């Protein structure tokens, strides 16, 4: 039975203290003796505790007392705190006193901040109460006058874990940047324009979460008074961790997107999270912008609060990147229109560490939204750029990273690079397409290992910009804005480049980094789709009977005429320049050539069906470069297709030809 997690907490000053009332939902459990020994019927007793509710997290002093509201406790009951996912790490404490409505106990000695499974034991019978995150706050509360004011410093505070200040933590307001001293104390000359203070969470620590949102920031009251903002950390080991990079959700309560999200993506991503967590690996999410869709915030009553409801169904903490569609469409101007995101989700740019990897989140959308006004959706136009105030922050922040070999992973929405074909042999050269992108590259030039994770385009491509900088533009969670899987369409989920809708999985162990593209609904080994082009022929009669070949042909491209050259086309979703593609026919190696072309499955799954509905195909198939062709000698021979990624993983298919061209093909 689900337990309601509402809680009443008494507040005192800046910190949350006990007395704590755990209220709500009734549950009743009957436990019997364990083991093989049969307990006589007359000696059996019911172990019942009712009226229990646990908060998501609790801040408490070392050895602090907890009053737990609930009926049925007894003096001497053992309250057990078991480290989440580690049954061998257990702390226990006894109930000291009870009333008809509550039990009083002290926090176990030596308990550290962390996530625990809470249970109660009586006479060898144990009743599980739920999961709670414990944050140990400093034993000596720091009053406003304990850290003296310094002339010109408008914000001060301490960053600590388990009653100890943590040195070397970077603290910022989005413009000014400072570092905590040996006692974990910092001062900041903030102009308070951003409205918050945030920390760059150090490696092997976490912060408390508000559901799935890490609370690495706190809001400022504003004004001229000096404010004290303290941060508590939780010690963890996240040297070995996974980050799920999830671009372009576009949730808007249309094209049955919420159903597809819940039954497809949510099941897939939570299975991945469970698999990694079962191996003791920490998992985090990183969105890459456009989680919502500004056009439908007000028409469909689905905006950022509703996005958070869906986000909180993912079973790991989520760091968020802002996209162009996450701005308020009723407001013109970048600073004002992004305030709603700041109020509901958090800062639009910031940094954090996981293990030995440094992460930076950037907002590279300058939202203009001409004509936006209260009750009026504007043009929703924007520039792809990093505005000056943010760039000042970034340069100051990067200056705090002394080890230039530190791996840096940057998440932002719009791509830094496009890809431009420069010859007829499949050779491509990166081109910066983001305004002032050259300045970003310059700012990062001192670092030896930088990865950019971007979205926005709804296609996959990788750019080896230099020996020290690589960009990964990642296909969309929503694929083609949820169209191909919506009612009456193809029943699949496919991006504009033919990649299945999905996300990128990053495995990071100390400074070692590997990644792969994860297609929703498929095993991780599904990394390419191969077509027998002899069977690919896109016609109105077959794929858009309500339209015509005249209307369809410009979209069908090279597939408007039948294929008869015995060619195969291979779409390698996560391809980069260090992958290899081979095709064998009867043990004869065929020539494989990289080409830039269109994915035929996307054409019939979206473009043709939009024409069939009499609608304009606004998200037409993209001319993409992770395509490969080979020509066989026979039309019916079997082909051995082998694809090897940069990490040595091999993916293969025996193509029996003719291979059918269908909506459900792999």
N, C-alpha and C positions, 0 to 999 in steps of 0.2 A: 504494500500500500504506500502511495506517495505521501511524504510528510511535508506539510506546509512549512516554509522556512521563514515566515514572518517572525520578527523578534522585537521586543521592547528593550531598549538600552538606555540607561541613565547617563546623561552627558555631564561632564565636569570639565570646564575650561576647554583646552584644545584636544584632549584625549578622551577615549571611550573607556569608562571604568565599569566595574562590577558594583553592584547588584545588576543582575541580568535576569530577565524573565523570558523563559522559552515558552511561547504560547502556541496555541492552536491545535490542530488536527488530532483527533482521537485515534489511537491505535491500541490494539489489545493482542498480546501474544501469549500462548501457553507453551511452556517448555517442560520436558520430562527428563528423567535421568539419562546419562549417556553411558556408553559402553555396553557390555553384554549382560551385566548384572540386572536381574529383574527386581524392580522395586515393588514391595507389597502394596496392594491397592490402598490400604489405610494409611501408608506413609507418603503417598504421592501428594504434592502440594502444587497449587497453581502459582506461577511466578508472573504476576501481572503488574505492568506499569502503564498508566494511561495519561493522555494529555501532554505528550512530549512534542517539542518542536525545536529544531536546531537552526541557528543562523548559518549563512555561508561562511562567515569569518568572524573572529572575535579578537579584539585587542585587549591584552591583560598583562599586568605586572608579573614578574617572577614570584612564585609562591602565592599568587593572588587567590582569593576565594571566589567560588562560583556558586550562585544560588540557581538551581535548576528547578523550574516549575514542573511538577508532575505528581501524580498520585500513585502510591504503592511502594515508594522507596523505604528501606530500613537502614538504621544505623549499622555500619560495618559492611554494607554493600561495597564491592570493589568497582570503581569507575576506571575503565581501561582506555588508554590512548595508544592505538597501534599505528605506527607510521604507514601512511598510505602506500600500498603495493610492496610492503616489507613486513611480513607477519612476525619476523624475528626481532623487530625493534618495538618493544612494548613498554609502556609506563603505566603504573597503576597508583591509585589513591583511594582512601576509604571515605565513605560518607560519614561526616562528623555529627550531623544532626538532621532531623527531619521534622516537617509539619505535615498536616493532612494534604498540603498542596505543593510541597517542595522538598528538596534535599540540598544540603550545604556540604561542599568539599573544597579542598585546596588543590591548586594545580600541582601535578606531580613534580617532585624535585628533579632538577636537571632537564626538564622538558624544554626543547628549543622550538623556535618558530617553525611551522611547517603544517602539512595537511595530515589529519589523523582520522582513522575510523574510531568512533566512540561506542563503547558498549558497557554494560553493567553485568557483573557476575555475582551470583549468590548460590551457595551450596553446589558448586560445580556446574551450575546452569548459567548460560550467558545469553543475554538479550542484546542484540545490536540496535543502537540508537540512530546511527547515521554517520555522515562525514562532516568534519569541521576544519576550517583553516585557523590555526592559532598564530597570532602575532604577539610576541613578547615585546612590551614597550619598556622604555628605559626606567630603571628602578627609581632613579631620582629625577622626577619631572623637572624640566628646565623652565622655570618661570621667565617672564619677559626680561627681567633684569639680570638673569644669570649669564646671558650672553650680552655684554655691553654693546650699546649702539656705537657705530663708527660714523663719523661725519661723511655724508654722501651716500651711505649704504641704506637702502630703503627696505631690503628684505634680508633676513638672517635666519639661521636654523641649524639643525643637526641631522645627519643621516646616520642611522644606527641599526644594529642587529643584536638581539638578545642582550640588551643593556650595555652594548659597547659601540662607541662611535666608529664609523668606517672612514678611513682616510682615502683620498684620491678619487672621490666620486665627483663626476662632472655635473654641475648644476647650472640651469639656464632659465631665462624667461623668453627665449626665442630671439634674443638679440645679444644681451650680455651673457658671458660665460665665465664660470669660476670653478674652482676645485676645492673640495673639503680638506681641512687641515688634518694633522695627526690625531685630533680628537673628534673628527667627523663634523666639524663646525664650518659653516660657510657664511660669507657675506656677499650681497649682490646689489649693485647700484641700478636697480631696475626702474625703468620709466613706467612700468605696470600697464603698458599698452595692450599686451596680449591677454592679460587677465589671469595668467596662471604662471606657476613655477614648475619645471619638470627636471627630473634627474635622468642621467644616462645610467640605467641600472647596470651595476658591475657584473662581470662574468661570475657564474656560480652563486648568484643570488637571484631571488625573485621579489616582486612586490605583491601585496594583497590584490586580489581580483574583485571587481564588482561584477559578479557573474563571470562573463568571459573577458571583461575589459581589464587589463592590468592597470593598476592605479599608480602610475609612475609620475603623476602630476597632481598638483593641488591648486585650487582656485584662489586668487587674491581678492581681498576686500576692496582694494583700491584706495585712493586718497593719499594724503601726505604722511600719515602715521606709519612708522616702521612696523613691518609685519614679521612675525616669526612663523616659519613654515618648516616643520620637521617631517622626515620620511623614515619609515621603518622597513627593514629588509628581512627576507627569509633566506637562510642559508640552504642551498641545494647543490647538487652536482649536475650541471648541464653541459659538461665538456662534450659528452656524446648526446647530440640532440638532432631533431628533425624539424624543419620548417616547411610548412605547406603554403606555397605561393599561389594565391587564388585571385584571379583577375576577373573583373567585369561580371558581376552577378546580375545587375539590371533587374532587380526585383521590383515589380510594379503592380502586382495583382492583375495581370492580363496574360493572354495566351496560355492559360492554366500553368503559369510559371511556378506558383507556390506548390502545386501538386508535383510538378516535375522536380523541383528543388528537394522536396521532402522524400519522394519515393526513389529518386535517382541519386543526386549529388550527396544529400545528407547521409544516406545509407552507405555510399561508397567511402566518403571521407571519414566517417566514424569507424568503419571497418579498418581503414588504414591506421587511424590513430590507435585503436585497440591493439592491433598487431604489434606496433612499435612499443606501446606502453607495456605490453605483456613481456617484452624483452628488457624492460628497465630503461628504455630510451625516453627522454623528455621530448614532448611534442608541442609545437607552437604554430599558430596560424599567422600569416601575413597577407592581408588583402592588398590588392593593387589598384583600388579605385573603381568608381562606378558600381558601387554596391546597390545603390538606388537608381532612380531615373527621374530627374528633376521635372520632366514634362508631366509626370503622373502624380507628383507629390499631392496635389490638391484635387485633381480630377478623380483620382482613384483612392484618395485618402490613404496613400501608402508612401511614407517618407522614412526618414532616418529612425524614428522610434520603432516603426514596424520592421525595418531592417534588423535592428538590434534583437528583436524577438526571434527572428530566424537565425541570426548569428549565434545566439546563446544556445542553440540546439547542437552546435558543434562541441565535441567533448575535449576542448583544449583552450588555453588562453589565446586571444586573437589581438594582434597589433594591426591597426588600420591605416591605410593610405587613402588620401582624398582624391577623387576624380572630378572631371568637369560636371558630371551629372549628380554630384553630391552637394552642389551649391543650391541655395534657396532661389527658385526661379522668379519670385516676387520682388527680388532685390537686385538693384544694379550696383556694379562695382565689386571688385574682388574682396576687399577687406570686410565689407559689410555683408556680402552674400555668404561668406564662409563662416559667419558667426554662429549660424544654426548648427553646423557641424561641430564647432568648438563646444557649444553648449551641451550637445547630446552625446557626441562620440569622444571628443578630446582634441588635443593639439593636432595641427595639420602638418607639422614637421617636428622631428625629435630624433633621438638616438638611443640605443640600448646595446648591451652585450649579452651574448649567450655563450658560455664557455669562453673559448679563445677567439670567437668571431665577433666583429664589431658591425652592428647594423645601423643604417641611417635611413630614415624615412623623409622623403622630400615631397613637397607640393609643387609640381611644375605646371599648374594650370592657373592662369590669370583670368578669372571669370569677368566678362564685361557685361553681358546680358542687357543690351540696349533695350529700352522700353519697359523693363521690369518695374512694376509698381504693385502696391497692395491690391490683391485681387486680379492682377494681370501678369501672366507669364510672358517674360521678355523674349528676346531673340535667342537667348542661351548661347551666344557667341563667346569666344574665349581665345586667348593666346596660349601657346605652349612655351612656357618660359619659367625661370626662377626669378622671382621679384627681388629687388635690391636688399630689403631688410633680411630676407631669408638667406641670401647669399653671404651677407656680412656674418650672420650666425654660423653658417656652414664653415666659412674660413676660420673663424675663431674656434669652432668645435674641432675641426681637423687639426688645429695647432696643438690640441691637448693630447693627441695620439703620438707618443714619442717613438714607438716601434713602427717604422714605416713598412715592415713586412707583415704587419697585422692584416689578416684577410678582412676585407670590407665588403659587405653586401648592402647595396642601396636599393630600396624599393621606391618607385615613383610611378605615376599613372601613364603619362604619354611617353612614347619611345624617344630616346636620344637620337637614334639612327634609323634611317630607312635603308633599303637595299636597292642598288641600281645595277642593272646589267651592263657590262662594259665590253663584252665580246661575244662571239657566237659559240664559244667552247664551254659555256656554263661557268665562266669565271665572274665573280662578283666582288664589288668593292664597297665598303661602307661609306655612307654619306650622312653627316650630321643634319638632321631636319628640325631639331628643337631650337627655337630662338635662344641666343646666348649659350648654346650647348658647348661651344668651344671654350667658354669661360669655365664651365663645369669640368671639362676635361683637363683644363689647366690647373684647376684647384686640386684635382686628384692625381696630378702627374708625379707627385713624390712618393706614391704608394705602389707597392710591387704586385698586389693581387686584389683587383677590384672587380666585382660582378654587379651589373645593373639588372634588376628585375623590373620589367615594365609590362603593361597591358595595353588597353585602349583600342588596339587594332583588330582584336578577335581572330588573330592568326598566330601561328608559331614561326619564329625565325630567330636565329642566333647570329651575332655579329662579333667576330674577333677583331675589335677595333685596333688593338695593339698587343704587345706581349704582356701588358699589365692590366688591360681593360677589356672585358667581355660583356656584351649585353645579351640578355635573354628576353625576347618579347614572347609572352606566354599566351596561348590560346585561352578562350573565355570559358568560365563556368557556365554561362548562359548559352554558349555556342553562338548560334545566329539569333540572339535575342529570344531564345526559347521557341522559335518558330517551328523548326523541323520536327520537334516532338509534341507540338500542340495538337489539339483535336482536329482531325480531318487532314493532317499533313502526313509526313513520311513515316512517323513512328520511330525515327532515330534522333540523334542529337549530334549535330555536326557543325563545325565552324566554317567560315568563308574559304579557308584554304583546304578544306577536306579533313582536317584533324577532328577527331571526336571532341566534343566539349569536355573540358578537363582542367587540370591544375598541375603545377610542378612540385615535385617532392625533392627536397634538399636534405641530404644526409651529411651531417657535419660532426666530425670526431676530432677533437683538438683542432688542428689547422688543416686537416684533410677534408676535402669537399668533393662530393659526388651528387649528381642530380639525374632525374628522369621525368618525362612527361607521363602523367597518369590519366588515361582516358576513363571517363565516368562509365561504370558498368563493365569494365574489362579488366583482366589481369594486367599487372605491370609489364608483362612480357609483350603485350600488344603494342608495337611501336611502328608498324607500317601497314598499309593496305595496298594490295597489288591488283591491277586491272588487266584483263585480257582485252585489248583494244579491238580485237575482231568482233567482240560482242557488244561494244559500246556504240550505240546509235540513238541519239536523242531526237525524238519527233513529237509533234503535238498529239498525234493519234495515240501514242503510247503514254506520254508523260504529262500532257496538258490538253485533254480532249475538248475543253471549253474554249481554248485559244486557237492559234493557227501557227503553221510553220513560219509564216512571214514574221510574226511577232516573236516567235521563240528563237529563230535562227541566230540573231545577233547575240543572244545569251548562251546558246548551245555551243557557240564558237566552233572549234575544230571537230566537234562530235555531231554536227548537224548532218554530216555525210557518213555513210557506213565505213568502218575500219576494215581493211583487208590486207594489211602489211605484216601480219603476224607479230605485231609489237606488243610489249607489255609496258605498263606505266606503274611506277612504284612511288607512292607518297609516303615519305619518311617523316613522321610528325615532329620529332625532336631533333632533327638533323642539325649538325654543325660541321665545320670543315675538317674535323678529325674523325668523322664516321666513315665507314666503308660499305659499299653496296656491290654485291656480286650476283650474277645470274649464270647458271649452268644449264645446258641442254644436252642430254645424253653425255654427260661428263665433259662436254666442250664449253669452255668459258666464253660467254658472249660479251661483246663490247657494251659497256654501260655508260650512258652519257647523261650528265646532269642537264635538265631543261627547265625552262620557266613556262608554266602552262597552268591550265585550270583543272580543278578536280571535278570529274563528271558526276560523282555521287552528290556533291553539294548542288550542282545545277538542277538535278531532277528532284532533290529533296526540298529545296527552297525556291529557287528562281522559277522553275517551270510551274510549280504549284501556286505561286503568287500570281503568275500570269493566268493560270487556270481559274483563279478567283476574280479575275478582272482587275487585279491590283498591281501597282508599280512595285517591282522587286528592288526595294531601296538598299538591300544588303546583298547585292549581286556577288557572285563567285569571284574570289580574288585570284589574280594572276600570281602564282606563287613559285618559289625557287627551290623548295625541298622536294623536287620531283626528279625521277630518273626513268630513262627509257632504255630498253634493249630489244633487239629484233631477232626472233627465232627463225630457224630454217623451215620449221613445220608449223602448221596451224593447230596440230593436235598433240604435240609432244608435251611431256611433263617437264616443268622447269623447277630447278632448285634455286630459291631466292634466299640469300643470306645477307643479313645486315649486322654490322658490328659497330657498337658505339665507342666513344673515346675512352671508356673505362674497361673495354675488353668484353663486355656483355654481348652475346650473340643471339640474334632473333632470326627465325627462319620460317619458310613456308614451302611446301611442295605444291606448286600450282598445277592442278590437273586441268587441262584445256580440252574443249572450251570451258571457260569459267563464266558463270552467269553474272550478268549485271543487274543487281536488284537493290531495293532500298535497304535491305538488311544485311548486305554483304560485308564481310570483314576484309 
